Amino acid sequence: MVGIVVSAALGITAGPLADLLGIAASNVGLP
């Protein structure tokens, strides 16, 4: 049950984190 909650939290935060990483990479000039 804890694993489900953790995986759900990771799923919710993975999107925004990926977006932030993508924005940072584009700011640096990486593809």
PyMOL Python script that loads the backbone (N, CA, C, O; Angstrom):
from pymol import cmd

cmd.read_pdbstr("""\
ATOM      1  N   MET A   1       0.842  -1.198   0.000  1.00  0.00           N
ATOM      2  CA  MET A   1       0.000   0.000   0.000  1.00  0.00           C
ATOM      3  C   MET A   1       0.878   1.248   0.000  1.00  0.00           C
ATOM      4  O   MET A   1       0.574   2.224  -0.686  1.00  0.00           O
ATOM      5  N   VAL A   2       1.957   1.218   0.762  1.00  0.00           N
ATOM      6  CA  VAL A   2       2.860   2.386   0.779  1.00  0.00           C
ATOM      7  C   VAL A   2       3.500   2.558  -0.591  1.00  0.00           C
ATOM      8  O   VAL A   2       3.680   3.680  -1.065  1.00  0.00           O
ATOM      9  N   GLY A   3       3.845   1.430  -1.228  1.00  0.00           N
ATOM     10  CA  GLY A   3       4.476   1.505  -2.544  1.00  0.00           C
ATOM     11  C   GLY A   3       3.563   2.177  -3.555  1.00  0.00           C
ATOM     12  O   GLY A   3       4.020   2.927  -4.418  1.00  0.00           O
ATOM     13  N   ILE A   4       2.246   1.899  -3.441  1.00  0.00           N
ATOM     14  CA  ILE A   4       1.296   2.512  -4.374  1.00  0.00           C
ATOM     15  C   ILE A   4       1.268   4.024  -4.167  1.00  0.00           C
ATOM     16  O   ILE A   4       1.247   4.795  -5.126  1.00  0.00           O
ATOM     17  N   VAL A   5       1.267   4.436  -2.895  1.00  0.00           N
ATOM     18  CA  VAL A   5       1.236   5.880  -2.613  1.00  0.00           C
ATOM     19  C   VAL A   5       2.506   6.548  -3.106  1.00  0.00           C
ATOM     20  O   VAL A   5       2.461   7.632  -3.687  1.00  0.00           O
ATOM     21  N   VAL A   6       3.646   5.892  -2.871  1.00  0.00           N
ATOM     22  CA  VAL A   6       4.926   6.460  -3.303  1.00  0.00           C
ATOM     23  C   VAL A   6       4.978   6.552  -4.819  1.00  0.00           C
ATOM     24  O   VAL A   6       5.404   7.566  -5.371  1.00  0.00           O
ATOM     25  N   SER A   7       4.543   5.485  -5.495  1.00  0.00           N
ATOM     26  CA  SER A   7       4.584   5.490  -6.955  1.00  0.00           C
ATOM     27  C   SER A   7       3.639   6.547  -7.515  1.00  0.00           C
ATOM     28  O   SER A   7       3.933   7.167  -8.537  1.00  0.00           O
ATOM     29  N   ALA A   8       2.508   6.754  -6.850  1.00  0.00           N
ATOM     30  CA  ALA A   8       1.563   7.781  -7.292  1.00  0.00           C
ATOM     31  C   ALA A   8       2.186   9.162  -7.119  1.00  0.00           C
ATOM     32  O   ALA A   8       2.064  10.015  -7.998  1.00  0.00           O
ATOM     33  N   ALA A   9       2.853   9.383  -5.989  1.00  0.00           N
ATOM     34  CA  ALA A   9       3.487  10.679  -5.742  1.00  0.00           C
ATOM     35  C   ALA A   9       4.592  10.911  -6.767  1.00  0.00           C
ATOM     36  O   ALA A   9       4.742  12.017  -7.286  1.00  0.00           O
ATOM     37  N   LEU A  10       5.370   9.861  -7.058  1.00  0.00           N
ATOM     38  CA  LEU A  10       6.444  10.000  -8.043  1.00  0.00           C
ATOM     39  C   LEU A  10       5.855  10.281  -9.416  1.00  0.00           C
ATOM     40  O   LEU A  10       6.406  11.078 -10.176  1.00  0.00           O
ATOM     41  N   GLY A  11       4.741   9.634  -9.742  1.00  0.00           N
ATOM     42  CA  GLY A  11       4.104   9.861 -11.033  1.00  0.00           C
ATOM     43  C   GLY A  11       3.620  11.291 -11.162  1.00  0.00           C
ATOM     44  O   GLY A  11       3.697  11.881 -12.240  1.00  0.00           O
ATOM     45  N   ILE A  12       3.117  11.857 -10.061  1.00  0.00           N
ATOM     46  CA  ILE A  12       2.606  13.227 -10.098  1.00  0.00           C
ATOM     47  C   ILE A  12       3.758  14.222 -10.224  1.00  0.00           C
ATOM     48  O   ILE A  12       3.638  15.225 -10.928  1.00  0.00           O
ATOM     49  N   THR A  13       4.872  13.948  -9.546  1.00  0.00           N
ATOM     50  CA  THR A  13       5.985  14.902  -9.537  1.00  0.00           C
ATOM     51  C   THR A  13       6.918  14.702 -10.723  1.00  0.00           C
ATOM     52  O   THR A  13       7.679  15.608 -11.065  1.00  0.00           O
ATOM     53  N   ALA A  14       6.875  13.526 -11.360  1.00  0.00           N
ATOM     54  CA  ALA A  14       7.805  13.254 -12.461  1.00  0.00           C
ATOM     55  C   ALA A  14       7.557  14.206 -13.622  1.00  0.00           C
ATOM     56  O   ALA A  14       8.508  14.678 -14.246  1.00  0.00           O
ATOM     57  N   GLY A  15       6.298  14.494 -13.922  1.00  0.00           N
ATOM     58  CA  GLY A  15       5.978  15.382 -15.039  1.00  0.00           C
ATOM     59  C   GLY A  15       6.572  16.771 -14.874  1.00  0.00           C
ATOM     60  O   GLY A  15       7.345  17.209 -15.727  1.00  0.00           O
ATOM     61  N   PRO A  16       6.232  17.473 -13.803  1.00  0.00           N
ATOM     62  CA  PRO A  16       6.780  18.819 -13.580  1.00  0.00           C
ATOM     63  C   PRO A  16       8.301  18.824 -13.489  1.00  0.00           C
ATOM     64  O   PRO A  16       8.947  19.747 -13.986  1.00  0.00           O
ATOM     65  N   LEU A  17       8.881  17.800 -12.859  1.00  0.00           N
ATOM     66  CA  LEU A  17      10.342  17.751 -12.752  1.00  0.00           C
ATOM     67  C   LEU A  17      10.955  17.610 -14.133  1.00  0.00           C
ATOM     68  O   LEU A  17      11.958  18.255 -14.437  1.00  0.00           O
ATOM     69  N   ALA A  18      10.359  16.770 -14.973  1.00  0.00           N
ATOM     70  CA  ALA A  18      10.877  16.598 -16.334  1.00  0.00           C
ATOM     71  C   ALA A  18      10.752  17.904 -17.105  1.00  0.00           C
ATOM     72  O   ALA A  18      11.637  18.259 -17.883  1.00  0.00           O
ATOM     73  N   ASP A  19       9.650  18.618 -16.889  1.00  0.00           N
ATOM     74  CA  ASP A  19       9.468  19.899 -17.572  1.00  0.00           C
ATOM     75  C   ASP A  19      10.534  20.893 -17.121  1.00  0.00           C
ATOM     76  O   ASP A  19      11.099  21.615 -17.942  1.00  0.00           O
ATOM     77  N   LEU A  20      10.811  20.931 -15.818  1.00  0.00           N
ATOM     78  CA  LEU A  20      11.819  21.859 -15.311  1.00  0.00           C
ATOM     79  C   LEU A  20      13.193  21.502 -15.866  1.00  0.00           C
ATOM     80  O   LEU A  20      13.968  22.385 -16.232  1.00  0.00           O
ATOM     81  N   LEU A  21      13.493  20.202 -15.928  1.00  0.00           N
ATOM     82  CA  LEU A  21      14.786  19.775 -16.466  1.00  0.00           C
ATOM     83  C   LEU A  21      14.874  20.147 -17.943  1.00  0.00           C
ATOM     84  O   LEU A  21      15.925  20.577 -18.418  1.00  0.00           O
ATOM     85  N   GLY A  22      13.771  19.982 -18.664  1.00  0.00           N
ATOM     86  CA  GLY A  22      13.767  20.326 -20.081  1.00  0.00           C
ATOM     87  C   GLY A  22      13.971  21.818 -20.279  1.00  0.00           C
ATOM     88  O   GLY A  22      14.695  22.236 -21.182  1.00  0.00           O
ATOM     89  N   ILE A  23      13.333  22.624 -19.434  1.00  0.00           N
ATOM     90  CA  ILE A  23      13.489  24.080 -19.528  1.00  0.00           C
ATOM     91  C   ILE A  23      14.936  24.464 -19.209  1.00  0.00           C
ATOM     92  O   ILE A  23      15.525  25.301 -19.894  1.00  0.00           O
ATOM     93  N   ALA A  24      15.502  23.852 -18.173  1.00  0.00           N
ATOM     94  CA  ALA A  24      16.883  24.172 -17.796  1.00  0.00           C
ATOM     95  C   ALA A  24      17.830  23.765 -18.926  1.00  0.00           C
ATOM     96  O   ALA A  24      18.765  24.498 -19.247  1.00  0.00           O
ATOM     97  N   ALA A  25      17.589  22.602 -19.525  1.00  0.00           N
ATOM     98  CA  ALA A  25      18.464  22.140 -20.612  1.00  0.00           C
ATOM     99  C   ALA A  25      18.359  23.086 -21.795  1.00  0.00           C
ATOM    100  O   ALA A  25      19.366  23.395 -22.431  1.00  0.00           O
ATOM    101  N   SER A  26      17.143  23.552 -22.100  1.00  0.00           N
ATOM    102  CA  SER A  26      16.982  24.456 -23.243  1.00  0.00           C
ATOM    103  C   SER A  26      17.640  25.798 -22.946  1.00  0.00           C
ATOM    104  O   SER A  26      18.155  26.452 -23.852  1.00  0.00           O
ATOM    105  N   ASN A  27      17.625  26.211 -21.681  1.00  0.00           N
ATOM    106  CA  ASN A  27      18.266  27.470 -21.318  1.00  0.00           C
ATOM    107  C   ASN A  27      19.779  27.359 -21.475  1.00  0.00           C
ATOM    108  O   ASN A  27      20.438  28.314 -21.888  1.00  0.00           O
ATOM    109  N   VAL A  28      20.326  26.190 -21.144  1.00  0.00           N
ATOM    110  CA  VAL A  28      21.766  25.986 -21.277  1.00  0.00           C
ATOM    111  C   VAL A  28      22.141  25.856 -22.752  1.00  0.00           C
ATOM    112  O   VAL A  28      23.261  26.181 -23.146  1.00  0.00           O
ATOM    113  N   GLY A  29      21.195  25.379 -23.565  1.00  0.00           N
ATOM    114  CA  GLY A  29      21.454  25.215 -24.996  1.00  0.00           C
ATOM    115  C   GLY A  29      21.568  23.756 -25.398  1.00  0.00           C
ATOM    116  O   GLY A  29      21.897  23.456 -26.546  1.00  0.00           O
ATOM    117  N   LEU A  30      21.301  22.837 -24.466  1.00  0.00           N
ATOM    118  CA  LEU A  30      21.352  21.417 -24.804  1.00  0.00           C
ATOM    119  C   LEU A  30      20.078  21.034 -25.545  1.00  0.00           C
ATOM    120  O   LEU A  30      19.033  21.653 -25.342  1.00  0.00           O
ATOM    121  N   PRO A  31      20.155  20.024 -26.398  1.00  0.00           N
ATOM    122  CA  PRO A  31      18.977  19.594 -27.161  1.00  0.00           C
ATOM    123  C   PRO A  31      17.934  18.949 -26.253  1.00  0.00           C
ATOM    124  O   PRO A  31      16.879  18.529 -26.726  1.00  0.00           O
TER     125      PRO A  31
END
""", "prot")
cmd.dss("prot")
cmd.show_as("cartoon", "prot")
cmd.util.cbc("prot")
cmd.orient("prot")
